[in-house]
Amino acid sequence: VMALLSGFAGVYTEAIIKKRPQRNINVQNLYLYVFGMIFNAIAIVIQDFDAVVNKGFFHGYSSVTVLMIINHALSGIAVSMVMKYADNIVKVYSTSVAMLLTAIVSVFLFQFHLSLAFFLGTTVVSVAVYLHYNEKLQR
């Protein structure tokens, strides 16, 4: 179910972004993210209303938290540009390659141990990327 919903969301988002190519990408991002802001505001009111009223919305934020928020905001802008100028498949492959590179860097920085599942997943992603782009190059 999660894979189905994720696939649907990716295709729908791509359709929305490419529906009006003349529209500024920042305006399209605003339309897309307003829904997320509304649902997150509802979740805050339902789950954390007392804590937000008593301690403030930014209670517990550190410089690392702020850096993570900025990182995710920039990632969202990058994804929207990929969706506007490429397609959803490129986004999925880019995400997969980013996870692969993150895992490899984690081995050296954090002594992360790679598992058999990681190697199998990497192989599947690599073959999928090769087959997808090899077919496009032959056309």
C-alpha positions in Angstrom: 0.0 0.0 0.0 2.8 2.4 0.9 4.6 1.8 -2.5 1.3 2.3 -4.3 0.6 5.6 -2.5 4.1 6.8 -3.0 4.1 6.0 -6.7 0.7 7.7 -7.1 1.9 10.8 -5.2 5.0 11.0 -7.3 3.1 10.8 -10.6 0.4 13.2 -9.4 3.0 15.7 -8.2 4.8 15.5 -11.6 1.5 16.0 -13.4 0.7 19.1 -11.3 4.2 20.6 -11.8 4.2 19.9 -15.6 0.6 20.9 -16.1 1.5 24.6 -16.5 5.2 24.8 -17.6 5.1 28.6 -17.9 4.3 29.0 -14.2 7.2 29.9 -11.9 8.6 26.9 -10.0 8.4 28.8 -6.7 4.7 29.4 -7.2 4.2 25.7 -7.9 6.1 24.8 -4.8 3.9 27.2 -2.8 0.8 25.4 -4.1 2.3 22.0 -3.3 3.5 22.8 0.2 0.5 24.7 1.4 -1.3 21.3 1.8 1.5 19.9 3.9 1.5 23.1 6.1 -2.2 22.7 6.7 -2.0 19.1 7.6 1.0 19.7 9.9 -0.8 22.5 11.6 -3.8 20.3 12.2 -1.5 17.6 13.7 0.2 20.2 16.0 -3.2 21.4 17.2 -4.4 17.8 17.9 -1.2 16.3 19.4 1.0 19.1 20.8 -1.3 22.1 21.4 -0.5 22.4 25.1 3.2 22.1 24.7 3.3 24.7 21.9 1.1 27.2 23.9 3.2 26.7 27.1 6.7 26.5 25.8 6.5 28.0 22.3 6.7 26.4 18.8 10.5 26.5 18.7 11.2 25.0 22.1 13.9 22.4 21.9 15.2 23.5 18.6 19.0 23.6 18.3 21.4 24.7 15.6 21.4 21.1 14.2 17.6 21.2 14.0 17.7 24.5 12.1 20.3 23.1 9.7 18.2 20.0 9.1 15.2 22.1 8.3 17.2 24.2 5.8 18.6 20.9 4.3 15.1 19.5 3.8 13.8 22.7 2.3 16.7 22.8 -0.2 16.1 19.2 -1.0 12.5 19.9 -1.7 13.4 22.7 -4.1 15.9 20.4 -5.8 13.2 17.6 -6.1 10.7 20.0 -7.6 13.2 21.1 -10.2 13.9 17.5 -11.1 10.2 16.9 -11.4 9.7 20.0 -13.6 12.6 19.4 -15.9 12.9 15.6 -15.9 10.5 13.0 -14.6 9.5 10.9 -11.6 11.8 8.0 -12.6 14.8 10.3 -12.5 13.8 11.4 -9.0 13.4 7.8 -7.8 16.8 6.9 -9.2 18.4 10.0 -7.8 17.1 9.2 -4.4 18.4 5.6 -4.6 21.8 6.8 -5.7 21.8 9.3 -2.8 21.0 6.5 -0.3 23.8 4.4 -1.8 26.4 7.3 -1.5 25.2 8.1 2.0 25.7 4.4 3.1 29.2 4.4 1.6 30.2 7.6 3.3 28.7 6.2 6.6 31.0 3.2 6.4 34.0 5.5 6.5 32.7 8.2 8.9 30.6 6.1 11.3 32.0 2.5 10.9 28.6 1.5 9.5 28.5 -2.2 8.5 26.8 -3.0 5.2 24.5 -6.0 5.1 23.6 -8.5 2.4 20.3 -6.8 2.0 22.1 -3.5 1.2 24.3 -5.2 -1.5 21.2 -6.9 -3.0 19.3 -3.6 -3.0 22.3 -1.8 -4.6 22.5 -4.4 -7.3 18.8 -4.2 -8.1 18.9 -0.3 -8.3 22.1 -0.4 -10.4 20.6 -2.9 -12.9 17.4 -0.9 -13.0 19.2 2.4 -13.7 21.3 0.6 -16.4 18.3 -0.9 -18.1 16.3 2.3 -18.0 19.0 4.5 -19.5 20.4 1.9 -21.9 17.0 1.6 -23.5 16.7 5.4 -23.8 20.2 5.6 -25.4 19.3 3.0 -28.0 16.3 4.9 -29.3 
